[in-house]
Amino acid sequence: MKIFTAKIVFLFVIIISFIFAKEIILTTDNGDNVILHENGTWEILPQVIQDNNYDFRNINWGMTFTEVKESEPFKWKKGDIDANTQFLCTNTHLMGDKAMLVYYFNLNRVYRARYILKESHSNKTEYWNFYKHLIGEINNKYGESAPNYTGEPIWLDDVYKDDPVNWGEAIATGKMVATANWELPKSTICAIIQGDNNEIELWLEFEAVNFKKIEAKKTEAF
């Protein structure tokens, strides 16, 4: 009877949470994180780091548009950067926060992937806290990042250097940046946080190591 009552209480908490929250995140018995959306749909949150036979998420470098779409069942938007370089992008989550996922293709072969954080935080220092958590997760999987690119603050103006509570403001005003790099057999990883004009950019990029890209004059779309 106690077990049955506990299950009812747990279900009631989930229902109430779903009613009053736009999105909630739950963890299943097998360890997957699932997000329940306001419209009643749900999706399994992707792991930033995973153990499988793929180079990144569910794809291998060099896959075509069609192969990536078949491996990643999202609603994709396609665009062009230049004559040789295109991209696919979609909305997803990065460690529970809203993000955009972008795949870059050169002559129909994927060679780069980037998460761009889209979550909004009223306290700008939360972006820095998220960044440090992200660095920690990658370090735990792959070891320490490259020397001189460890994710520690780089100060362009040290007015906030001794005031960690306001490091988010330092980033948003272009006074502080941080970058971390990792070198893997098939991929390089780069995590960057930077800002200007009171806006903060945070992105995590994976790129193929031995991909021979045919260049054309281009401008970055993301």
N, CA, C and O of each residue as an XYZ file, in Angstrom:
888
protein
N       0.824     -1.208      0.000
C       0.000      0.000      0.000
C       0.857      1.256      0.000
O       0.548      2.219     -0.702
N       1.956      1.253      0.802
C       2.843      2.404      0.861
C       3.505      2.665     -0.489
O       3.642      3.812     -0.916
N       3.919      1.571     -1.162
C       4.560      1.705     -2.470
C       3.577      2.284     -3.479
O       3.925      3.160     -4.271
N       2.333      1.779     -3.441
C       1.312      2.267     -4.360
C       1.025      3.744     -4.127
O       0.886      4.514     -5.078
N       0.937      4.138     -2.858
C       0.688      5.542     -2.517
C       1.827      6.428     -2.988
O       1.597      7.528     -3.492
N       3.068      5.947     -2.822
C       4.242      6.721     -3.240
C       4.222      6.957     -4.739
O       4.562      8.046     -5.203
N       3.823      5.937     -5.506
C       3.764      6.086     -6.958
C       2.724      7.126     -7.357
O       2.936      7.904     -8.287
N       1.581      7.132     -6.634
C       0.537      8.110     -6.934
C       1.041      9.518     -6.653
O       0.815     10.436     -7.441
N       1.736      9.684     -5.511
C       2.280     10.993     -5.160
C       3.286     11.447     -6.200
O       3.274     12.610     -6.604
N       4.172     10.534     -6.647
C       5.184     10.869     -7.653
C       4.523     11.295     -8.959
O       4.942     12.270     -9.583
N       3.477     10.554     -9.374
C       2.763     10.899    -10.597
C       2.089     12.254    -10.457
O       2.085     13.051    -11.395
N       1.510     12.517     -9.269
C       0.846     13.803     -9.027
C       1.841     14.951     -9.140
O       1.525     15.993     -9.716
N       3.047     14.768     -8.594
C       4.084     15.798     -8.671
C       4.461     16.078    -10.114
O       4.629     17.235    -10.499
N       4.595     15.026    -10.917
C       4.938     15.193    -12.326
C       3.847     15.974    -13.052
O       4.144     16.877    -13.835
N       2.571     15.626    -12.792
C       1.455     16.297    -13.466
C       1.416     17.769    -13.089
O       1.273     18.630    -13.957
N       1.544     18.063    -11.792
C       1.518     19.451    -11.335
C       2.684     20.226    -11.929
O       2.520     21.371    -12.350
N       3.867     19.602    -11.966
C       5.044     20.264    -12.539
C       4.821     20.572    -13.998
O       5.201     21.638    -14.482
N       4.200     19.632    -14.707
C       3.981     19.817    -16.139
C       2.986     20.942    -16.415
O       3.092     21.654    -17.413
N       1.999     21.089    -15.492
C       0.984     22.129    -15.684
C       1.583     23.511    -15.499
O       1.272     24.430    -16.257
N       2.448     23.667    -14.491
C       2.940     24.987    -14.128
C       4.293     25.321    -14.716
O       4.757     26.450    -14.558
N       4.942     24.395    -15.383
C       6.244     24.668    -15.999
C       6.133     24.460    -17.495
O       5.454     23.543    -17.957
N       6.802     25.316    -18.248
C       6.765     25.176    -19.697
C       7.455     23.890    -20.137
O       6.976     23.213    -21.048
N       8.551     23.553    -19.515
C       9.287     22.337    -19.838
C       9.836     21.745    -18.552
O      10.289     22.476    -17.671
N       9.797     20.419    -18.440
C      10.429     19.770    -17.305
C      11.322     18.659    -17.817
O      11.080     18.098    -18.886
N      12.351     18.343    -17.054
C      13.320     17.315    -17.427
C      13.260     16.198    -16.403
O      13.329     16.446    -15.199
N      13.131     14.970    -16.877
C      13.084     13.790    -16.013
C      14.181     12.823    -16.428
O      14.674     12.877    -17.554
N      14.556     11.946    -15.518
C      15.549     10.908    -15.803
C      14.873      9.548    -15.755
O      14.217      9.215    -14.768
N      15.027      8.757    -16.817
C      14.402      7.447    -16.886
C      15.225      6.425    -16.101
O      16.322      6.721    -15.627
N      14.665      5.203    -15.973
C      15.347      4.150    -15.224
C      16.700      3.782    -15.835
O      17.614      3.374    -15.119
N      16.830      3.928    -17.175
C      18.099      3.565    -17.816
C      19.077      4.731    -17.905
O      20.125      4.622    -18.542
N      18.728      5.857    -17.259
C      19.681      6.966    -17.191
C      19.505      8.031    -18.248
O      20.226      9.028    -18.234
N      18.550      7.851    -19.183
C      18.315      8.870    -20.205
C      17.611     10.077    -19.585
O      16.728      9.922    -18.742
N      18.006     11.274    -20.007
C      17.302     12.488    -19.619
C      16.250     12.803    -20.675
O      16.560     12.885    -21.863
N      15.000     12.980    -20.236
C      13.886     13.226    -21.146
C      13.286     14.579    -20.822
O      13.056     14.889    -19.654
N      13.030     15.389    -21.836
C      12.388     16.691    -21.637
C      10.949     16.615    -22.121
O      10.681     16.158    -23.231
N      10.013     17.073    -21.268
C       8.603     17.133    -21.610
C       8.272     18.569    -21.989
O       8.448     19.486    -21.186
N       7.791     18.760    -23.217
C       7.518     20.100    -23.725
C       6.110     20.552    -23.347
O       5.254     19.750    -22.977
N       5.904     21.842    -23.452
C       4.624     22.447    -23.093
C       3.493     21.913    -23.950
O       2.355     21.831    -23.488
N       3.791     21.544    -25.207
C       2.741     21.072    -26.111
C       2.431     19.581    -25.951
O       1.660     19.023    -26.732
N       3.025     18.933    -24.946
C       2.744     17.532    -24.681
C       3.699     16.559    -25.335
O       3.646     15.364    -25.046
N       4.576     17.037    -26.214
C       5.565     16.164    -26.841
C       6.770     16.009    -25.930
O       6.935     16.760    -24.968
N       7.610     15.030    -26.239
C       8.813     14.796    -25.446
C       9.944     14.350    -26.342
O       9.725     13.903    -27.468
N      11.171     14.476    -25.825
C      12.340     13.992    -26.560
C      13.426     13.619    -25.575
O      13.490     14.156    -24.469
N      14.277     12.696    -25.981
C      15.428     12.316    -25.173
C      16.528     13.334    -25.399
O      16.905     13.605    -26.539
N      17.045     13.899    -24.317
C      18.114     14.873    -24.457
C      19.390     14.177    -24.888
O      19.752     13.151    -24.312
N      20.082     14.710    -25.889
C      21.330     14.092    -26.336
C      22.421     14.276    -25.311
O      22.480     15.308    -24.642
N      23.285     13.292    -25.178
C      24.460     13.425    -24.333
C      25.545     14.133    -25.125
O      25.764     13.837    -26.300
N      26.223     15.071    -24.475
C      27.332     15.748    -25.136
C      28.437     14.747    -25.423
O      29.077     14.800    -26.473
N      28.656     13.841    -24.495
C      29.715     12.853    -24.599
C      29.069     11.475    -24.542
O      28.278     11.207    -23.638
N      29.381     10.619    -25.466
C      28.781      9.305    -25.481
C      29.769      8.276    -26.005
O      30.686      8.592    -26.763
N      29.558      7.042    -25.582
C      30.421      5.948    -26.007
C      29.697      5.138    -27.084
O      28.773      4.387    -26.773
N      30.099      5.280    -28.320
C      29.545      4.474    -29.402
C      30.546      4.483    -30.554
O      31.688      4.916    -30.396
N      30.112      4.010    -31.685
C      31.016      3.903    -32.827
C      30.960      5.111    -33.746
O      31.516      5.073    -34.843
N      30.306      6.175    -33.325
C      30.188      7.370    -34.155
C      31.245      8.405    -33.784
O      31.797      8.384    -32.684
N      31.514      9.306    -34.718
C      32.473     10.379    -34.467
C      31.863     11.480    -33.612
O      32.557     12.100    -32.806
N      30.559     11.727    -33.785
C      29.857     12.744    -33.011
C      28.381     12.397    -32.993
O      27.788     12.159    -34.045
N      27.772     12.365    -31.800
C      26.372     11.996    -31.672
C      26.090     10.710    -32.439
O      26.636      9.659    -32.103
N      25.231     10.779    -33.481
C      24.885      9.590    -34.268
C      25.397      9.665    -35.695
O      24.831      9.039    -36.591
N      26.463     10.427    -35.917
C      26.976     10.575    -37.283
C      28.489     10.338    -37.315
O      29.179     10.405    -36.298
N      28.967     10.062    -38.517
C      30.406      9.983    -38.778
C      30.783     11.081    -39.758
O      30.006     11.422    -40.650
N      31.966     11.626    -39.593
C      32.436     12.659    -40.511
C      32.449     12.120    -41.930
O      32.828     10.972    -42.165
N      32.034     12.950    -42.868
C      31.984     12.550    -44.270
C      30.619     12.083    -44.725
O      30.416     11.839    -45.915
N      29.662     11.950    -43.790
C      28.310     11.563    -44.186
C      27.674     12.649    -45.054
O      28.062     13.815    -44.989
N      26.700     12.254    -45.860
C      25.975     13.183    -46.731
C      24.792     13.799    -45.977
O      24.478     13.391    -44.859
N      24.138     14.792    -46.606
C      22.927     15.376    -46.037
C      21.917     14.286    -45.682
O      21.395     14.239    -44.568
N      21.656     13.419    -46.646
C      20.654     12.374    -46.453
C      21.013     11.457    -45.308
O      20.151     11.118    -44.497
N      22.259     11.051    -45.224
C      22.695     10.143    -44.162
C      22.576     10.790    -42.785
O      22.180     10.135    -41.821
N      22.920     12.073    -42.693
C      22.798     12.768    -41.412
C      21.335     12.869    -41.001
O      20.999     12.625    -39.842
N      20.464     13.224    -41.937
C      19.041     13.338    -41.623
C      18.461     12.002    -41.171
O      17.616     11.960    -40.277
N      18.907     10.925    -41.779
C      18.417      9.600    -41.394
C      18.922      9.205    -40.011
O      18.228      8.506    -39.272
N      20.125      9.649    -39.659
C      20.700      9.311    -38.357
C      20.219     10.230    -37.241
O      20.238      9.854    -36.070
N      19.785     11.439    -37.607
C      19.354     12.443    -36.632
C      17.932     12.897    -36.981
O      17.765     13.807    -37.793
N      16.909     12.283    -36.385
C      15.512     12.549    -36.778
C      14.958     13.845    -36.195
O      14.050     13.818    -35.365
N      15.506     14.980    -36.631
C      15.012     16.288    -36.219
C      14.305     16.962    -37.400
O      14.331     16.461    -38.524
N      13.674     18.105    -37.122
C      13.177     18.978    -38.177
C      14.312     19.929    -38.539
O      14.651     20.820    -37.759
N      14.893     19.746    -39.703
C      16.095     20.474    -40.091
C      15.785     21.665    -40.986
O      14.859     21.629    -41.797
N      16.564     22.703    -40.826
C      16.554     23.836    -41.747
C      17.876     23.823    -42.488
O      18.932     23.674    -41.874
N      17.828     23.978    -43.803
C      19.036     23.929    -44.619
C      19.374     25.312    -45.138
O      18.481     26.095    -45.463
N      20.668     25.616    -45.218
C      21.097     26.901    -45.734
C      22.466     26.815    -46.368
O      23.153     25.800    -46.249
N      22.867     27.895    -47.050
C      24.159     27.957    -47.729
C      25.049     29.006    -47.075
O      24.588     30.086    -46.705
N      26.333     28.674    -46.937
C      27.335     29.634    -46.480
C      28.084     30.192    -47.680
O      28.326     31.396    -47.763
N      28.448     29.319    -48.606
C      29.049     29.730    -49.870
C      28.758     28.654    -50.899
O      27.948     27.759    -50.657
N      29.416     28.738    -52.045
C      29.133     27.800    -53.136
C      29.411     26.351    -52.751
O      28.757     25.438    -53.254
N      30.389     26.135    -51.853
C      30.787     24.777    -51.506
C      30.318     24.332    -50.122
O      30.364     23.141    -49.815
N      29.875     25.250    -49.296
C      29.602     24.942    -47.893
C      28.147     25.233    -47.542
O      27.648     26.335    -47.769
N      27.478     24.229    -46.988
C      26.090     24.345    -46.576
C      25.963     23.918    -45.112
O      26.910     23.412    -44.509
N      24.770     24.134    -44.560
C      24.561     23.716    -43.175
C      23.142     23.196    -42.992
O      22.229     23.534    -43.745
N      22.987     22.358    -41.962
C      21.698     21.946    -41.438
C      21.642     22.412    -39.995
O      22.618     22.256    -39.262
N      20.513     22.986    -39.569
C      20.410     23.393    -38.171
C      19.048     23.014    -37.619
O      18.075     22.886    -38.362
N      18.990     22.836    -36.309
C      17.762     22.465    -35.628
C      17.852     22.901    -34.180
O      18.942     23.174    -33.676
N      16.715     22.969    -33.510
C      16.692     23.281    -32.083
C      16.815     22.005    -31.268
O      16.197     20.991    -31.594
N      17.610     22.055    -30.208
C      17.798     20.895    -29.350
C      18.171     21.397    -27.962
O      17.832     22.524    -27.600
N      18.862     20.578    -27.186
C      19.308     20.979    -25.852
C      20.752     20.540    -25.640
O      21.194     19.524    -26.176
N      21.464     21.309    -24.864
C      22.840     20.993    -24.483
C      22.890     20.947    -22.968
O      22.768     21.976    -22.303
N      23.071     19.741    -22.422
C      23.096     19.559    -20.970
C      21.868     20.200    -20.303
O      21.975     20.817    -19.243
N      20.703     20.042    -20.945
C      19.467     20.526    -20.367
C      19.082     21.939    -20.746
O      17.937     22.335    -20.524
N      20.003     22.724    -21.315
C      19.704     24.095    -21.721
C      19.372     24.148    -23.213
O      19.880     23.345    -23.995
N      18.522     25.090    -23.600
C      18.139     25.230    -24.998
C      19.358     25.587    -25.846
O      20.192     26.401    -25.450
N      19.441     24.973    -26.998
C      20.582     25.204    -27.883
C      20.172     24.965    -29.326
O      19.138     24.356    -29.602
N      20.997     25.454    -30.239
C      20.873     25.135    -31.659
C      22.001     24.176    -32.022
O      23.143     24.353    -31.598
N      21.672     23.173    -32.802
C      22.677     22.243    -33.313
C      22.845     22.506    -34.799
O      21.873     22.493    -35.555
N      24.084     22.745    -35.215
C      24.373     23.042    -36.620
C      25.385     22.039    -37.152
O      26.429     21.819    -36.538
N      25.076     21.432    -38.293
C      26.030     20.585    -39.015
C      26.496     21.342    -40.258
O      25.685     21.896    -41.000
N      27.806     21.359    -40.475
C      28.385     22.034    -41.636
C      28.853     20.988    -42.649
O      29.460     19.978    -42.291
N      28.557     21.257    -43.918
C      28.880     20.331    -45.000
C      29.743     21.027    -46.050
O      29.528     22.194    -46.378
N      30.705     20.299    -46.560
C      31.491     20.772    -47.689
C      31.256     19.805    -48.842
O      31.625     18.633    -48.767
N      30.643     20.304    -49.903
C      30.294     19.464    -51.056
C      29.569     18.187    -50.606
O      29.915     17.072    -50.994
N      28.543     18.410    -49.766
C      27.663     17.337    -49.306
C      28.353     16.320    -48.391
O      27.928     15.167    -48.322
N      29.400     16.733    -47.696
C      30.061     15.863    -46.715
C      30.209     16.634    -45.409
O      30.790     17.719    -45.382
N      29.681     16.070    -44.329
C      29.704     16.768    -43.048
C      31.121     16.728    -42.454
O      31.774     15.684    -42.436
N      31.576     17.885    -41.971
C      32.928     17.952    -41.415
C      32.992     18.695    -40.079
O      34.026     18.678    -39.412
N      31.894     19.345    -39.684
C      31.893     20.117    -38.437
C      30.492     20.119    -37.843
O      29.497     20.102    -38.568
N      30.426     20.139    -36.501
C      29.157     20.264    -35.792
C      29.335     21.277    -34.662
O      30.392     21.346    -34.035
N      28.303     22.049    -34.419
C      28.409     23.078    -33.384
C      27.096     23.196    -32.611
O      26.017     23.297    -33.194
N      27.219     23.179    -31.277
C      26.108     23.551    -30.404
C      26.240     25.043    -30.097
O      27.321     25.510    -29.738
N      25.146     25.791    -30.239
C      25.119     27.208    -29.897
C      24.067     27.390    -28.808
O      22.884     27.135    -29.035
N      24.490     27.825    -27.646
C      23.564     27.954    -26.529
C      22.521     29.034    -26.815
O      22.861     30.132    -27.255
N      21.243     28.714    -26.561
C      20.143     29.654    -26.785
C      19.345     29.922    -25.510
O      18.369     30.672    -25.528
N      19.759     29.314    -24.418
C      19.072     29.530    -23.138
C      19.268     30.972    -22.669
O      20.341     31.551    -22.842
N      18.217     31.544    -22.073
C      18.303     32.903    -21.541
C      18.456     32.860    -20.027
O      17.730     32.136    -19.346
N      19.395     33.631    -19.504
C      19.608     33.734    -18.066
C      19.594     35.210    -17.673
O      20.328     36.015    -18.246
N      18.761     35.562    -16.701
C      18.734     36.944    -16.229
C      20.025     37.299    -15.496
O      20.499     38.433    -15.555
N      20.586     36.302    -14.803
C      21.883     36.471    -14.151
C      22.961     35.995    -15.120
O      23.101     34.794    -15.350
N      23.706     36.906    -15.677
C      24.669     36.558    -16.725
C      25.772     35.620    -16.239
O      26.373     34.909    -17.045
N      26.044     35.608    -14.954
C      27.077     34.713    -14.441
C      26.669     33.248    -14.567
O      27.520     32.362    -14.499
N      25.358     32.983    -14.754
C      24.912     31.610    -14.977
C      25.488     31.038    -16.272
O      25.697     29.830    -16.377
N      25.743     31.894    -17.249
C      26.391     31.420    -18.476
C      27.784     30.909    -18.157
O      28.191     29.864    -18.664
N      28.518     31.631    -17.323
C      29.868     31.197    -16.930
C      29.802     29.891    -16.133
O      30.628     29.000    -16.334
N      28.833     29.776    -15.239
C      28.687     28.538    -14.465
C      28.399     27.358    -15.380
O      28.944     26.271    -15.190
N      27.545     27.572    -16.367
C      27.245     26.523    -17.335
C      28.506     26.136    -18.105
O      28.777     24.953    -18.310
N      29.270     27.138    -18.527
C      30.497     26.893    -19.286
C      31.480     26.049    -18.480
O      32.061     25.104    -19.013
N      31.673     26.375    -17.212
C      32.607     25.620    -16.380
C      32.120     24.190    -16.167
O      32.925     23.261    -16.109
N      30.806     24.009    -16.050
C      30.255     22.663    -15.937
C      30.514     21.872    -17.214
O      30.870     20.695    -17.160
N      30.338     22.515    -18.352
C      30.586     21.880    -19.644
C      32.050     21.459    -19.769
O      32.344     20.344    -20.199
N      32.962     22.350    -19.395
C      34.394     22.024    -19.449
C      34.700     20.824    -18.564
O      35.467     19.939    -18.944
N      34.095     20.802    -17.382
C      34.315     19.684    -16.467
C      33.850     18.365    -17.035
O      34.525     17.348    -16.876
N      32.698     18.367    -17.700
C      32.183     17.137    -18.293
C      33.119     16.611    -19.381
O      33.371     15.408    -19.455
N      33.625     17.491    -20.211
C      34.515     17.059    -21.293
C      35.860     16.609    -20.730
O      36.430     15.624    -21.200
N      36.365     17.314    -19.740
C      37.616     16.897    -19.101
C      37.493     15.515    -18.476
O      38.420     14.709    -18.558
N      36.355     15.240    -17.855
C      36.152     13.935    -17.223
C      36.196     12.799    -18.235
O      36.613     11.687    -17.910
N      35.762     13.079    -19.469
C      35.728     12.040    -20.494
C      37.060     11.908    -21.229
O      37.552     10.797    -21.429
N      37.644     13.040    -21.632
C      38.795     13.005    -22.530
C      40.111     13.435    -21.889
O      41.158     13.398    -22.536
N      40.064     13.837    -20.640
C      41.284     14.317    -20.002
C      41.399     15.822    -20.134
O      40.542     16.482    -20.720
N      42.469     16.345    -19.581
C      42.652     17.795    -19.560
C      42.770     18.360    -20.973
O      43.289     17.709    -21.880
N      42.286     19.565    -21.133
C      42.351     20.248    -22.424
C      43.783     20.663    -22.743
O      44.682     20.523    -21.914
N      43.978     21.170    -23.946
C      45.314     21.550    -24.410
C      45.895     22.671    -23.543
O      45.152     23.531    -23.072
N      47.214     22.670    -23.328
C      47.848     23.747    -22.561
C      47.527     25.106    -23.190
O      47.488     25.258    -24.411
N      47.302     26.076    -22.318
C      46.969     27.456    -22.716
C      45.556     27.604    -23.266
O      45.125     28.714    -23.579
N      44.832     26.490    -23.385
C      43.436     26.543    -23.833
C      42.604     25.669    -22.893
O      42.045     24.654    -23.309
N      42.530     26.069    -21.640
C      41.951     25.241    -20.586
C      40.569     25.707    -20.136
O      39.974     25.098    -19.247
N      40.056     26.768    -20.731
C      38.763     27.281    -20.309
C      38.840     28.275    -19.171
O      37.814     28.701    -18.641
N      40.063     28.649    -18.791
C      40.215     29.649    -17.747
C      40.033     31.054    -18.327
O      40.234     31.260    -19.524
N      39.656     32.015    -17.488
C      39.396     33.369    -17.996
C      40.617     33.999    -18.664
O      41.744     33.873    -18.185
N      40.365     34.674    -19.773
C      41.363     35.511    -20.436
C      40.853     36.942    -20.311
O      39.793     37.280    -20.839
N      41.607     37.773    -19.614
C      41.138     39.119    -19.285
C      41.632     40.146    -20.297
O      42.835     40.330    -20.483
N      40.687     40.802    -20.940
C      41.004     41.900    -21.844
C      40.927     43.237    -21.112
O      41.507     44.234    -21.541
N      40.206     43.233    -20.007
C      40.098     44.384    -19.105
C      39.785     43.798    -17.733
O      38.738     43.175    -17.556
N      40.669     43.986    -16.764
C      40.549     43.274    -15.491
C      39.711     43.993    -14.435
O      39.900     43.765    -13.240
N      38.788     44.857    -14.862
C      37.974     45.599    -13.904
C      37.125     44.675    -13.023
O      36.844     45.009    -11.872
N      36.709     43.501    -13.561
C      35.903     42.556    -12.784
C      36.711     41.339    -12.318
O      36.138     40.395    -11.776
N      37.998     41.349    -12.516
C      38.815     40.156    -12.269
C      38.681     39.634    -10.842
O      38.633     38.422    -10.634
N      38.620     40.519     -9.865
C      38.535     40.117     -8.462
C      37.097     40.069     -7.960
O      36.858     40.072     -6.752
N      36.149     40.025     -8.876
C      34.731     40.031     -8.518
C      33.995     38.926     -9.283
O      33.240     39.221    -10.209
N      34.205     37.647     -8.905
C      33.626     36.520     -9.659
C      32.112     36.581     -9.811
O      31.568     36.050    -10.779
N      31.428     37.218     -8.871
C      29.971     37.317     -8.965
C      29.561     38.047    -10.236
O      28.472     37.814    -10.761
N      30.417     38.920    -10.729
C      30.101     39.714    -11.920
C      30.893     39.286    -13.155
O      31.051     40.071    -14.091
N      31.392     38.047    -13.165
C      32.130     37.596    -14.338
C      31.226     37.481    -15.563
O      31.694     37.636    -16.692
N      29.943     37.213    -15.354
C      29.016     37.205    -16.483
C      28.935     38.574    -17.129
O      28.886     38.685    -18.354
N      28.922     39.614    -16.314
C      28.916     40.975    -16.836
C      30.218     41.262    -17.572
O      30.222     41.959    -18.587
N      31.321     40.726    -17.063
C      32.618     40.910    -17.725
C      32.607     40.301    -19.120
O      33.140     40.882    -20.065
N      31.994     39.123    -19.243
C      31.916     38.463    -20.550
C      31.010     39.258    -21.487
O      31.357     39.497    -22.644
N      29.847     39.666    -20.978
C      28.855     40.353    -21.809
C      29.355     41.686    -22.332
O      28.876     42.163    -23.361
N      30.308     42.296    -21.642
C      30.841     43.594    -22.068
C      32.205     43.466    -22.743
O      32.888     44.469    -22.950
N      32.605     42.243    -23.087
C      33.835     42.037    -23.840
C      35.112     42.166    -23.034
O      36.192     42.313    -23.605
N      35.005     42.113    -21.717
C      36.195     42.259    -20.873
C      36.857     40.933    -20.542
O      37.999     40.903    -20.083
N      36.147     39.841    -20.773
C      36.673     38.510    -20.459
C      36.173     37.505    -21.487
O      35.017     37.560    -21.907
N      37.040     36.596    -21.888
C      36.671     35.489    -22.770
C      37.316     34.224    -22.219
O      38.165     34.285    -21.330
N      36.908     33.082    -22.751
C      37.541     31.822    -22.373
C      37.399     30.839    -23.515
O      36.390     30.832    -24.221
N      38.405     30.015    -23.693
C      38.364     28.983    -24.725
C      39.091     27.737    -24.228
O      40.079     27.829    -23.501
N      38.593     26.588    -24.625
C      39.212     25.313    -24.259
C      39.223     24.414    -25.483
O      38.243     24.356    -26.226
N      40.333     23.712    -25.694
C      40.489     22.836    -26.862
C      40.920     21.442    -26.432
O      41.650     21.278    -25.455
N      40.459     20.444    -27.172
C      40.870     19.056    -26.973
C      41.207     18.456    -28.341
O      40.540     18.745    -29.335
N      42.222     17.641    -28.379
C      42.620     16.956    -29.611
C      42.345     15.466    -29.458
O      42.917     14.809    -28.587
N      41.466     14.934    -30.307
C      41.130     13.520    -30.306
C      41.616     12.885    -31.607
O      41.968     13.605    -32.542
N      41.644     11.568    -31.687
C      42.129     10.929    -32.922
C      41.375     11.353    -34.181
O      41.988     11.539    -35.232
N      40.056     11.507    -34.088
C      39.264     11.840    -35.267
C      38.668     13.248    -35.238
O      38.197     13.742    -36.261
N      38.687     13.888    -34.080
C      38.009     15.175    -33.935
C      38.800     16.131    -33.065
O      39.565     15.717    -32.194
N      38.603     17.423    -33.315
C      39.037     18.440    -32.371
C      37.774     19.024    -31.729
O      36.730     19.133    -32.372
N      37.888     19.395    -30.459
C      36.770     19.972    -29.731
C      37.179     21.355    -29.266
O      38.298     21.555    -28.795
N      36.279     22.299    -29.398
C      36.550     23.671    -28.958
C      35.310     24.210    -28.253
O      34.210     24.156    -28.802
N      35.485     24.729    -27.039
C      34.399     25.349    -26.278
C      34.763     26.802    -26.020
O      35.824     27.086    -25.465
N      33.901     27.714    -26.414
C      34.189     29.151    -26.321
C      33.033     29.883    -25.652
O      31.866     29.591    -25.911
N      33.370     30.834    -24.793
C      32.401     31.785    -24.274
C      32.974     33.178    -24.461
O      34.125     33.436    -24.108
N      32.170     34.074    -25.015
C      32.621     35.429    -25.304
C      31.386     36.328    -25.394
O      30.255     35.840    -25.380
N      31.605     37.624    -25.485
C      30.452     38.506    -25.555
C      30.813     39.915    -25.963
O      31.985     40.278    -26.062
N      29.765     40.710    -26.200
C      29.921     42.123    -26.558
C      28.525     42.742    -26.571
O      27.533     42.039    -26.766
N      28.450     44.041    -26.367
C      27.170     44.754    -26.409
C      26.117     44.119    -25.500
O      24.936     44.057    -25.840
N      26.571     43.652    -24.345
C      25.699     43.072    -23.321
C      25.071     41.743    -23.743
O      24.057     41.336    -23.177
N      25.660     41.065    -24.728
C      25.204     39.758    -25.175
C      26.332     38.747    -24.984
O      27.509     39.083    -25.114
N      25.957     37.499    -24.672
C      26.948     36.436    -24.452
C      26.749     35.328    -25.483
O      25.623     34.891    -25.723
N      27.842     34.878    -26.090
C      27.845     33.736    -27.003
C      28.579     32.578    -26.334
O      29.668     32.749    -25.786
N      27.972     31.417    -26.387
C      28.611     30.209    -25.855
C      28.358     29.096    -26.847
O      27.211     28.786    -27.170
N      29.442     28.490    -27.334
C      29.256     27.385    -28.265
C      30.314     26.307    -28.076
O      31.420     26.550    -27.594
N      29.922     25.111    -28.478
C      30.772     23.923    -28.390
C      30.863     23.318    -29.775
O      29.844     22.990    -30.383
N      32.087     23.167    -30.278
C      32.278     22.736    -31.664
C      33.120     21.468    -31.744
O      34.115     21.315    -31.036
N      32.701     20.572    -32.615
C      33.445     19.357    -32.960
C      33.783     19.434    -34.445
O      32.917     19.755    -35.259
N      35.030     19.144    -34.805
C      35.420     19.219    -36.212
C      36.314     18.038    -36.576
O      37.162     17.613    -35.790
N      36.105     17.517    -37.789
C      36.900     16.389    -38.268
C      38.369     16.787    -38.391
O      38.683     17.895    -38.824
N      39.266     15.879    -38.007
C      40.709     16.159    -38.047
C      41.254     16.040    -39.462
O      41.952     16.936    -39.935
N      40.944     14.952    -40.136
C      41.551     14.683    -41.445
C      40.547     14.825    -42.577
O      40.391     13.925    -43.403
N      39.874     15.955    -42.607
C      38.905     16.194    -43.665
C      39.474     17.222    -44.633
O      39.811     18.337    -44.234
N      39.581     16.852    -45.897
C      40.119     17.759    -46.905
C      38.980     18.593    -47.486
O      38.243     18.158    -48.370
N      38.869     19.783    -46.964
C      37.770     20.666    -47.341
C      38.150     21.488    -48.565
O      39.244     22.048    -48.634
N      37.238     21.556    -49.526
C      37.445     22.378    -50.730
C      36.870     23.746    -50.421
O      35.657     23.904    -50.278
N      37.750     24.737    -50.319
C      37.352     26.072    -49.870
C      36.767     26.920    -51.003
O      37.089     26.753    -52.179
N      35.916     27.812    -50.596
C      35.415     28.861    -51.479
C      35.316     30.113    -50.626
O      35.348     30.025    -49.399
N      35.197     31.259    -51.245
C      35.035     32.479    -50.479
C      33.739     32.375    -49.670
O      32.668     32.130    -50.226
N      33.852     32.569    -48.330
C      32.677     32.353    -47.508
C      32.619     33.335    -46.352
O      33.618     33.948    -45.975
N      31.419     33.466    -45.801
C      31.200     34.196    -44.575
C      30.461     33.280    -43.620
O      29.564     32.546    -44.036
N      30.825     33.310    -42.336
C      30.199     32.427    -41.366
C      28.732     32.823    -41.144
O      28.410     33.996    -40.959
N      27.850     31.803    -41.168
C      26.442     32.053    -40.897
C      26.135     31.937    -39.409
O      25.207     32.572    -38.909
N      26.910     31.130    -38.711
C      26.699     30.951    -37.283
C      28.049     30.989    -36.585
O      28.115     30.857    -35.363
